[in-house]
Structures are given as C-alpha cells and as structure tokens.
C-alpha cells in the first residue's frame, strides 16, 4: 500500500514540472486577468494612423474668422449695357466727372442698340447721329450700365424730355433716383429715394475701359461700317 502511494506522488510531481503550453486555458485566463493588453510594437516600428472621418462635424464646421475669405467672390464685368434705367429701379450716377462724356451715337431703334461714332465721322452723319451725355451708373442690384441722356439741340429750343433726363442724371450723383416718363407733362418724372440706402459699389475700370466694354462690337470708325451701309441702303 505504501509503495502504491509513493508512485502516485512521483507521477504528480512530474506532471507539475512539465512546461505549460502557451495556448493552454490557464494562460488564456491569465491574459484576460491582465486586461488582454498587447505588447507594444518594437522600437522603430510605427502603426498606421486611422484616416480622418470626412464627415466629422468638427472638420466641416465654418470658422467665422476665415469663412468670408474662403467663399468670397468678386463680380467680373464682361458686358456693359447702354440704355436708360428701368422705370421701376433706383440707380446712382458716378459723381466723378471723369465717368461721364458728351459724345455722339447712332441708335438702332429696331434692335434697341446704340453705336458709338468716331468724331471724324460726325460731320458726315448729321442726319443719323444723336448727341448724348453718357454717364456710368449702377442700380440697386449692383449692375453697372452706361446711361445716355440726349443733349439739347444747340440750334433749337431745349425740350423738356432732354432737360429732365439730364436733371435726373445730375441728381443721381448725390441720391438714389428712379426715372419714369410722364406723357401728360411731356417730360420725365424723377423720384428720389427717402430711405437711408447704402452707397453703391463702382466698377474698378477706367471710363475708357468701360466704353470699350460697352461698344466693343458697336463702334463706327469707318463710313463703310456694315450698320452705316444698311442705313444708306447700300447693303
């Protein structure tokens, strides 16, 4: 009986001395007890960074200090209308006299367009040219245009239509005005805005650049110009 017990004790000691398998349940339990933490990467080895979330609200939120510069735009003038202001819109005229010019145009009444005429041709076209004052103007929407007003005939009696339009241009250098034809009075009625409206923003172009922009395809500098040939019945 004692010999049998001695053998059992010897077997138990040998089992306890055997190395434990790394995948044994006991080691797994020990890893769980330690929080399941992994060993840090070796020195010099970097782990790939998590890519940023493109829909992170913090990354998409507008920064008030930089938003204006990031989304600001500046309007570029590519065309410039020539004509009277609409009767329903208020407008201003540039106060600098460098932005107004007394000159001659030929009116295409069919297409409602105006042609600028070179001074050398004025003596040859007395029956076609119209003497006007062209002023740079801006409406409440910030749209610039050239506003023509007919000049009084130096050899005739001044017409109320002409003088009232010229008066509207002059008043518009200081105030926002609206111009509407008054058929019963035979002149233009001029309405001055009474509200505290902001000053207009003027185009950053010279008068010469604005004239070129407005008349780039409608400048008559030759008697053989297609529009004149049409007027003469030669084309």
C-alpha positions in Angstrom: 0.0 0.0 0.0 2.8 2.4 0.8 4.5 1.6 -2.5 1.4 2.5 -4.4 1.1 5.9 -2.7 4.8 6.6 -3.4 4.2 6.0 -7.2 1.2 8.4 -7.2 3.2 11.2 -5.6 6.0 10.7 -8.1 3.7 10.9 -11.1 2.0 14.1 -9.7 5.4 15.8 -9.2 6.4 15.0 -12.9 3.2 16.5 -14.2 3.7 19.7 -12.3 7.2 20.0 -13.6 6.1 19.9 -17.4 6.2 23.3 -19.2 2.8 24.9 -19.8 1.5 25.2 -23.4 1.2 28.8 -24.5 -2.3 28.1 -25.7 -3.4 26.4 -22.6 -6.6 27.6 -20.9 -4.7 28.7 -17.9 -2.6 31.2 -19.9 -5.7 32.4 -21.7 -7.3 33.1 -18.3 -4.2 34.9 -17.2 -4.2 37.2 -20.3 -7.8 38.0 -19.6 -7.0 38.8 -16.0 -4.3 41.3 -17.2 -6.9 43.1 -19.4 -6.0 41.5 -22.7 -3.3 44.1 -23.4 -0.9 43.5 -26.2 2.8 44.1 -26.1 3.9 47.5 -27.6 5.4 47.4 -31.1 9.2 47.1 -31.3 11.2 50.3 -31.4 11.3 52.0 -34.8 8.0 50.4 -36.0 5.0 52.7 -36.4 1.4 51.6 -36.6 -0.7 53.1 -39.4 -2.8 56.1 -38.3 -6.5 56.0 -38.5 -7.7 58.0 -41.5 -9.8 61.1 -40.7 -13.5 60.9 -41.0 -14.6 63.2 -43.9 -18.0 63.6 -42.2 -16.6 64.7 -38.9 -18.8 67.8 -37.9 -15.8 69.5 -36.4 -13.9 69.4 -39.7 -16.9 70.7 -41.7 -18.0 73.5 -39.4 -17.5 77.0 -40.7 -14.8 79.1 -39.0 -16.2 82.6 -38.7 -12.7 84.0 -38.8 -11.9 82.6 -42.2 -15.3 81.9 -43.9 -15.6 85.3 -45.6 -12.2 84.9 -47.4 -12.8 81.2 -48.2 -16.1 81.7 -50.0 -15.9 85.3 -51.1 -16.3 86.2 -54.8 -15.8 89.3 -56.9 -18.0 90.1 -59.8 -16.2 90.5 -63.1 -17.7 92.8 -65.7 -17.8 91.1 -69.1 -20.6 93.1 -70.7 -22.0 96.6 -70.2 -25.5 97.6 -71.1 -26.2 101.0 -72.7 -29.6 102.4 -72.1 -32.0 104.3 -69.8 -32.6 102.8 -66.3 -35.8 100.8 -65.9 -38.7 102.8 -64.6 -39.0 100.6 -61.6 -35.4 100.6 -60.4 -33.4 103.2 -58.4 -29.9 104.0 -59.6 -27.0 106.2 -59.0 -24.6 108.1 -61.3 -20.8 108.1 -60.7 -20.1 111.5 -59.0 -16.6 111.8 -60.7 -16.9 113.9 -64.0 -14.3 111.6 -65.5 -17.0 109.0 -65.7 -19.3 111.0 -67.9 -18.8 112.1 -71.5 -20.6 114.1 -74.1 -20.3 112.3 -77.4 -22.3 111.1 -80.5 -24.1 107.8 -81.1 -26.2 106.2 -83.8 -29.3 104.5 -82.5 -30.5 101.2 -83.9 -34.2 101.5 -83.0 -35.1 98.2 -84.4 -32.7 96.2 -82.2 -32.6 98.8 -79.4 -28.9 99.1 -79.6 -26.5 102.1 -79.7 -23.4 102.5 -81.8 -20.6 104.8 -80.7 -19.3 107.0 -83.6 -15.8 108.3 -84.0 -15.6 112.1 -84.1 -14.1 112.1 -87.6 -17.4 110.9 -89.0 -19.7 113.3 -87.2 -19.7 115.9 -90.0 -20.6 113.2 -92.5 -23.6 111.9 -90.5 -25.6 114.9 -89.3 -28.9 113.2 -90.0 -28.0 110.0 -88.2 -26.0 110.8 -85.1 -27.5 111.8 -81.7 -25.5 113.9 -79.2 -25.7 112.4 -75.8 -24.2 112.5 -72.3 -23.1 109.0 -71.3 -22.8 108.5 -67.5 -21.6 105.5 -65.6 -24.5 104.3 -63.4 -25.3 101.5 -61.0 -28.7 100.1 -60.0 -29.7 98.7 -56.6 -28.6 95.2 -57.7 -25.0 96.4 -58.3 -25.3 96.1 -62.1 -23.3 98.8 -63.9 -24.5 100.4 -67.1 -24.0 103.4 -69.3 -26.9 105.8 -69.1 -27.4 108.1 -72.1 -29.3 111.4 -72.0 -29.9 113.4 -75.1 -28.2 116.8 -75.2 -30.3 119.9 -76.2 -30.0 120.9 -79.8 -27.7 123.9 -79.9 -29.6 125.3 -82.8 -33.1 124.6 -81.5 -35.4 125.1 -78.4 -34.5 122.8 -75.4 -37.0 120.0 -75.0 -38.4 119.1 -71.6 -37.7 115.4 -72.3 -34.0 116.2 -72.7 -33.6 118.6 -69.8 -35.5 116.5 -67.3 -33.3 113.4 -68.1 -30.1 115.5 -67.7 -31.5 116.7 -64.4 -32.2 113.2 -63.3 -28.6 112.2 -64.1 -27.3 115.2 -62.1 -29.5 114.4 -59.1 -28.4 110.7 -59.2 -24.8 111.8 -58.5 -25.9 112.5 -54.9 -29.1 110.4 -54.4 -30.8 107.2 -55.5 -33.3 108.1 -58.1 -36.0 106.5 -60.3 -37.0 107.9 -63.6 -40.4 107.4 -65.3 -41.9 109.0 -68.4 -44.8 111.4 -67.7 -46.6 111.6 -71.0 -49.1 114.2 -69.8 -46.2 116.5 -68.7 -44.1 115.8 -71.7 -41.0 115.1 -69.6 -39.5 112.6 -67.2 -40.7 112.4 -63.6 -37.8 111.9 -61.2 -38.3 110.2 -57.8 -35.7 110.5 -55.1 -35.4 107.7 -52.5 -36.0 108.9 -49.0 -34.6 105.8 -47.2 -31.1 105.6 -45.9 -29.7 103.5 -48.7 -26.1 102.4 -48.8 -23.6 103.9 -51.2 -23.1 102.0 -54.5 -20.0 100.0 -55.4 -18.5 101.3 -58.6 -16.6 99.2 -61.2 -12.9 99.3 -60.9 -12.4 100.2 -64.5 -11.5 103.5 -66.2 -14.0 105.3 -68.4 -12.1 104.2 -71.5 -12.2 100.6 -70.4 -15.9 100.8 -69.8 -16.6 102.4 -73.2 -14.6 99.6 -74.8 -16.6 97.0 -72.9 -19.9 98.6 -73.9 -19.1 99.3 -77.6 -16.5 96.6 -78.4 -18.7 95.3 -81.2 -20.6 98.5 -81.9 -18.0 101.2 -82.7 -18.3 103.0 -86.0 -15.0 104.3 -87.2 -15.5 104.0 -91.0 -18.1 105.1 -93.4 -18.0 101.5 -94.7 -19.2 100.1 -91.4 -21.9 97.5 -92.1 -24.5 99.3 -90.0 -24.0 102.6 -91.9 -24.2 100.7 -95.2 -27.5 99.4 -94.1 -28.7 102.9 -93.1 -27.6 104.2 -96.5 -29.4 101.3 -98.3 -26.1 100.1 -99.7 -26.3 96.7 -98.1 
